[in-house]
Amino acid sequence: MWLFISFIFASFCVAPFYIQWIFELCDVESPKILLSIFGLLSIASVLFTPKNRRFSVGFFVGVLWFYWISLGLRYFDMSVLIPLVVVAEALLIACVFYVGLWCECLLWRFGFIMLLSFFTPLGFDWIMLESVFAFSYFGVDKLSLGLIVLGLWVAIKYERWWKIVGILCLVFALDSKTFSENPPHIPLKIKLIQSEVSQDITWRMEQMESIFQNYIEQIEIAKNKGYEAVVLAESAFYVPLDSKYFSHFDKILQMSKDIVIIVGALRVEQNENGEVLYFNSTYKFENGEMTFLDKVLLVPFGERLPQFLLPIVNVFFEGIGGFSPGREFGYFDIKGVRFKNAICYEGTNSDFYADNPRLVIVTSNNAWFVPSIEPILQKNLMKYYARLHNSTILHATNLSKAAIITP
């Protein structure tokens, strides 16, 4: 029973993500009022976690929030390690909560909640508590978060007219822009293709030709419907896009004279030392010409490993940490309109939005983690940054719902 109560505290902390997950499974938009209420409950569950429960609550938060990280091991014949990885992740978050909730005073806990987003172990920056408000009526900036924390504390801890002060803090934390519809303004007619391709490597190689042919057909359909551009998911064509490896290369070039094609694929190059480098890239085909942008921010432990771990980990996990990073973020010009390019993880990172891009194309392959709440966490973070930087994001996906995310 003691652990069950800790589990309840943790459940309230992550409830907004699971509510969105359930609504998305039902293909229904999550009500903002419901996400606003549960967003407040999420912050309150952390703010008022009893000191003697801080480790156990943190452990369950780690399990419920980040269990999906281990699911990629299914495709490396390492499923037996999934429980161990989940426990390791949970212990890390438990230690963070153990320190962050050490004192039950407002100042300490206010600082913990405000600073938690700056905790980025090995570059992993998805521990973003304020993202629970991404699709709510509340603001997502630090000022709004501070007002929410202060408002909850005063409204719950104090009596009489102080409660009015607390409620006023919550009112001032509301974002007026969220009360009106904000239809996307995109100057081009762009088709986002949502694919349903399993991550099973053996199956993907066996079905390669039929998968690629299906993409070609979908591009053709988009062209015939009058779309000016089409965007396919990250790694949709999971081979280098040249005539040597990709039998449809000439076909794609020819089709690009009628419709711009944005697609994720592998890229291979040899450096001056003769070493073969692999890049996770996005290609643009337009007017019979091809350009590309490489992924700059690689997924920690998925696409990038600390150098000292590479020889050890690759003995067990062949292919993990095998990508090279691109040099810098870049833009694609599509029929004269500039779109900043992000590949999956990049679209959820603050550095990517440093120049406040107006239009963003994000491609993702979420097959590694489905079924799980990972696509919801990703969508919340992109909505969070879209609101902060006034960006409109076009998100093409594999095995999760494609979306246009507005400020």
PyMOL commands that set and color helices and strands:
alter all, ss='L'
color gray80, all
select helices_A, chain A and resi 2-25+32-47+51-76+79-100+106-118+121-123+129-133+142-157+161-172+176-179+201-206+208-224+249-255+307-316+344-348+350-353+366-368+374-389
alter helices_A, ss='H'
color red, helices_A
select strands_A, chain A and resi 190-192+229-231+237-240+260-270+276-286+289-294+331-334+337-343+359-365+392-398+403-405
alter strands_A, ss='S'
color yellow, strands_A
deselect
rebuild
show_as cartoon
